[in-house]
């Protein structure tokens, strides 16, 4: 069975079986989207209002900036896979709570196992803290982290970045994010 089909089956299963309390207030689950054979998976925090309405991750202002960032390194949305730590929108766009993250965790881990990317890019501190709760995004952004987790067969490459929404509210962070984004190509093609 191909990866795309496996992801569809995974999403169908979890839409029925996820115990996340956010299901009660969200319009729908916002499923991961993109190339199931991608070398890169981007992980955000949780769907926002626009994502909840459309059922697609990163379609609001932060998503438009993410598309610009991808374009700056020669990639398109269809080249990558993008998902969130939490699959349902928290009310009022509040931060997802630990229990909500835990309730969606197995869904996320299985997405990553199916795709088996070369690089996992965290978009913001909530995505990073799922794997590295001890790190601060202000210190870890733009730095490659290689680590083995018990859920995965091999060591994984992680690159924490600021969330694109943060750059929309803080102009100085925009340049940092653009600079950090360029490191993605170097990780995927270390000889270039």
N, C-alpha and C positions, 0 to 999 in steps of 0.2 A: 504494500500500500504506500502511495506517495505521501510526502509530508503535508501537503495541502489537505488531503483527505483525512489524515490523522488529526490535524488541527480542527477540522470541521467536526469530527466525531468528539474530540475533547471538549470543544465549545458547546456542542449540543448536550453532552453529559453534564457539564458544570452549570449550564443555564437552568437545568432541572434540579440539580443537587446541591448547589452552593448554599451554604447556611448564612451567608452574610446578611445582617440586618438591613443593610442599605438597599436591598432588593425591594423593601416595602415602600421606600420613598422615591426611588429612581424610576425613570420612565422605562428603562431597558438596561441590559448589560451592554457595555461597550467592549466589544471583542477586539483582540489584537488584529492588526491588519498589515498586509504587505506580502513580501516575498517569503514564502515558507522555507526557501533554500538560501536565504540571505546569510552572508558572513557576519552581519551586524544586527543586533537587536537593541532597540532603544526602549528603555523602561521609564515611564513617567509615574506620577503619583496616583492620580485618580481622574476620572472624567469630570469636565466642567459642564456648565449649562448647555453650551452649543453641542458638545460631544454627546450629552444625554439626549438631546433632541434628535440628533442625526444618527447616533449609534456608531460613530466613527471616531477613533482617537485623534487628538491634536488637529481639530478643524477650526478652532477659534483663532484669536490673534497670535497666541503662542505657537499654534500650528503653522500659521503663515510664516512666522519668523523661522521656525524649524525648517520649513521648505526652502527658505532663502539660504540658511546655513548649509543644508544638504547640497544645494546648487553650487555653493561656493567651493565645495570639494568634489564636484563632478558627479553627484548622486541625485537620484530622484526618489520620491516616496515609494515608488514601485520596486526600487532596488533593495529596500530595507524592510525590516519588520518592526512594528512599533506596538507596544502594549502598555499596560499600567499595572502597578502593584495591586490596586483595588479596581474591580471591574464595574462598580456602580458609583454614581455620583453621590458624594456626601451632601446632605442638605446645606444650602447656602454656601457651597464651595468650601466648607470648613475642611481642616486637615483630617485625613482618615485616622481613626482610632486604632490602637494596637490590636484589638479583637477583630476589627474589620479587615485589617491587613492579614491577620492569621487565617481568617475564614476564606480568603481568596488565595492564600499562599500555595496550596497544592496545585491549583489551576495554573498559576504562574510558573512553578517549577516544571510542570509537565509541558507547558509551551516551550520552555527553554530546552528541555530534553529532546523534544521532537525536532526543533530547528537546529540545535547543536551549532550555535554561531562561533566564529573565531573571536568575536568581541561583543561584550555587553556594555552598552553606554547608559549610565544612569543620568536621567534628566532631573536633577534636584536632590535635595537631602532626604526626602522620604523614600525615594527609590534606593538610594545608596544605603540608608540605614537598615533596610531589610537584610542586607548582606553584611554590612559593616556598621553596626550600631555605635561603635566606639569612635568613629571618625567624624570630623567636622567638614562640611562641604567647603568651607572657606580655606581649609588647609589641604584637602585632598583633590580639589578640582584640577583637571588637566594632567593628573599623574596616573600612569598605568599601574594597576594592581593585579598581580597574578596570584591566585589562591585556589586551593582544592577545598571543595565542600562535600560532605558525605552524600548528598543527594545526587552528585554527578560523578561519572566515571573518571574524568580527567580534570586537570587544573584548568581554570578559566581565566580569561583576560577581561578585566573590568576597567572602564574609564569613567570616573565621576565628572559630571559637568553641572554647571548651574542650570536651573530650569529656564527655558526660553522666556517664560512669563516674567521672571526676575529682571531680565534685561530690558523688558518693555517698560518697567517702572524705574529702572536705575540705568541711566545712559552709560555710566562707567563700566557696568557689568557687561554691556553689549560687546565692547572691544575684547574683554577677557574671554567671553564665550566664543567669539569669532576666532580668536587665537587658539583657544583650547580645541575647537572643532577641527582645526587643521591637523591635529595630532592623530585623528582617526585614520587618515591615509597612511601615516607612518607606522601605525600599529599593524595595519593590514598588509602593508608592503614594506617591511623593515629595511630592505635594501635600497629603496628609492630615496 
